[in-house]
Amino acid sequence: MEVKIMLTTELHTERLHLRKMKVSDSPSLFKIWSDPEVTKFMNINCFTDENQAKDMIKLLDEFSQDNKAIRFSIIEMDSNEIIGSCGFNFLDYENAKAEIGYDIAKAFWGRGYASEAICALLDYAFSSLKLNRIEAKVEPENVKSVKVLQKLNFTFEGTLRQSERVDGRFNDLNMYSKLITD
């Protein structure tokens, strides 16, 4: 029996408003996704055209229609500016788990916004979606992202060797997880 879950379209933290991505967010998200330092560890190439952002948002929306994923624009409440995105890249209700992903505009790095956004995702996943496990896959060289996950007490489970093909090369991914009981 398939469980039908309505995913929320908004989450709030002390400084952030997480809202389901909309096509109208594409100018702001294009600015972020066209920065090679931001996309360095994302499994996308640096965007060169705003239409790529629109297409990405539409694709992510299709996944959310099937409740397989959802991506939020991260809005800093003080400035009302989109400073990144985060969400569930993959929702597996049968196994009560999800994979998270996140990106923050370079101008906002080092201010704890990624941690704050991820905490909102964790709270929603464990309390509302009743998930048991949250996973994050990170390239070992992505030191900033690893630090965020360590700060949030994710457990390093090991390395998925040559797990992802990017630009014709195979990259290792480190697997981190957090359980509802952690």
Legacy VTK file of the C-alpha trace (Angstrom):
# vtk DataFile Version 3.0
C-alpha trace
ASCII
DATASET POLYDATA
POINTS 182 float
0.000 0.000 0.000
1.426 3.366 -1.006
1.353 6.091 1.592
0.158 9.432 0.252
1.907 12.291 1.966
1.386 15.971 1.306
4.751 17.680 1.592
4.857 21.079 3.230
5.779 24.005 1.003
7.202 26.188 3.793
9.489 25.866 6.797
10.651 28.646 9.124
13.668 29.117 11.374
14.863 32.044 13.443
16.550 33.749 10.447
15.321 31.819 7.437
12.180 31.166 5.448
12.365 27.966 3.399
9.801 28.059 0.620
9.238 25.539 -2.153
11.117 26.725 -5.203
9.200 28.610 -7.866
10.182 29.496 -11.425
10.130 33.155 -10.385
13.140 32.349 -8.142
15.254 31.589 -11.213
17.108 34.969 -11.440
18.314 34.637 -7.839
19.099 30.932 -8.078
20.858 31.422 -11.411
23.200 33.908 -9.704
24.057 31.257 -7.107
24.267 28.290 -9.490
26.440 30.220 -11.938
29.166 30.664 -9.301
31.815 27.957 -9.895
32.746 27.964 -6.188
29.145 27.127 -5.227
28.655 24.449 -7.897
32.128 22.911 -7.473
30.748 20.046 -5.392
27.221 19.923 -6.810
26.553 17.292 -9.451
25.713 20.031 -11.978
27.898 22.120 -14.227
28.117 25.804 -13.461
25.087 27.465 -15.117
25.680 29.940 -17.928
22.081 30.846 -18.792
19.097 31.681 -16.592
16.971 29.199 -18.571
19.075 26.416 -17.020
17.860 27.552 -13.601
14.247 27.634 -14.833
14.614 24.110 -16.252
16.163 22.856 -12.999
13.324 24.342 -10.941
10.724 22.738 -13.259
12.482 19.357 -13.020
12.613 19.569 -9.212
8.937 20.530 -9.196
8.079 17.394 -11.216
9.806 15.261 -8.574
7.851 17.016 -5.833
4.533 16.350 -7.638
5.249 12.642 -7.100
6.376 13.278 -3.497
9.785 11.843 -4.457
11.712 15.013 -3.596
11.256 18.658 -2.690
13.598 21.639 -2.957
13.223 24.869 -1.036
14.599 28.312 -1.783
16.367 29.605 1.327
15.301 33.179 2.008
17.126 35.306 4.563
14.312 37.031 6.458
16.196 40.271 7.214
16.951 41.037 3.563
14.179 38.920 1.978
16.917 37.690 -0.359
17.255 34.144 -1.726
20.616 32.954 -0.406
20.559 29.301 -1.482
18.496 26.163 -1.689
18.044 22.946 0.241
15.740 20.010 0.410
15.196 16.322 0.078
16.875 15.002 -3.076
15.166 11.676 -2.633
12.361 10.547 -0.319
12.039 6.825 0.383
8.924 6.343 2.530
9.073 2.552 2.385
12.417 2.641 4.198
11.593 5.824 6.154
14.629 7.699 4.886
15.614 10.678 2.769
18.711 12.219 1.244
19.325 15.934 1.770
21.159 18.483 -0.337
21.934 22.160 0.125
23.802 25.102 -1.364
24.437 28.617 -0.070
25.531 31.716 -2.022
29.207 32.449 -1.387
28.442 35.879 0.118
26.565 34.074 2.919
29.106 31.345 3.717
30.304 30.997 7.291
27.215 32.439 8.980
25.539 29.185 10.028
22.761 29.393 7.425
23.388 25.884 6.038
23.212 24.380 9.549
20.047 26.334 10.323
18.350 25.225 7.092
19.391 21.582 7.593
18.050 21.641 11.169
14.670 22.716 9.772
14.787 19.815 7.285
15.727 17.349 10.033
12.964 18.550 12.329
10.397 18.289 9.529
11.676 14.856 8.421
11.654 13.327 11.891
8.564 14.967 13.402
6.169 15.438 10.461
7.280 12.883 7.868
8.107 10.290 10.578
11.336 9.341 8.826
13.976 7.303 10.639
17.127 8.204 8.699
18.521 11.221 6.862
21.478 10.760 4.526
23.921 13.232 3.025
26.469 12.312 0.356
29.436 14.658 0.186
32.612 14.671 -1.873
35.514 14.188 0.573
37.153 17.426 -0.678
34.055 19.446 0.262
35.501 20.352 3.652
32.950 23.093 4.449
30.019 20.758 3.917
31.682 17.991 5.947
32.143 20.486 8.822
28.437 21.396 8.692
27.413 17.735 8.939
29.885 17.079 11.767
28.574 20.133 13.647
25.057 18.657 13.363
26.288 15.281 14.690
25.836 13.318 11.474
27.721 10.011 11.551
30.353 9.300 8.906
29.526 5.827 7.583
32.178 5.398 4.919
33.172 6.203 1.378
31.147 5.194 -1.660
34.034 4.671 -4.058
33.644 6.133 -7.555
29.937 6.511 -6.870
29.092 9.471 -9.089
30.147 10.399 -12.621
30.825 14.101 -13.118
32.349 15.397 -16.353
33.357 11.881 -17.369
35.223 11.243 -14.102
34.089 9.053 -11.259
34.019 10.771 -7.859
34.032 9.224 -4.419
31.235 10.287 -2.073
31.336 10.128 1.711
28.103 8.913 3.283
26.853 10.671 6.407
23.654 9.875 8.247
21.557 10.971 11.169
18.939 8.746 12.770
15.864 9.884 14.658
17.412 8.203 17.726
20.753 10.102 17.429
LINES 1 183
182 0 1 2 3 4 5 6 7 8 9 10 11 12 13 14 15 16 17 18 19 20 21 22 23 24 25 26 27 28 29 30 31 32 33 34 35 36 37 38 39 40 41 42 43 44 45 46 47 48 49 50 51 52 53 54 55 56 57 58 59 60 61 62 63 64 65 66 67 68 69 70 71 72 73 74 75 76 77 78 79 80 81 82 83 84 85 86 87 88 89 90 91 92 93 94 95 96 97 98 99 100 101 102 103 104 105 106 107 108 109 110 111 112 113 114 115 116 117 118 119 120 121 122 123 124 125 126 127 128 129 130 131 132 133 134 135 136 137 138 139 140 141 142 143 144 145 146 147 148 149 150 151 152 153 154 155 156 157 158 159 160 161 162 163 164 165 166 167 168 169 170 171 172 173 174 175 176 177 178 179 180 181
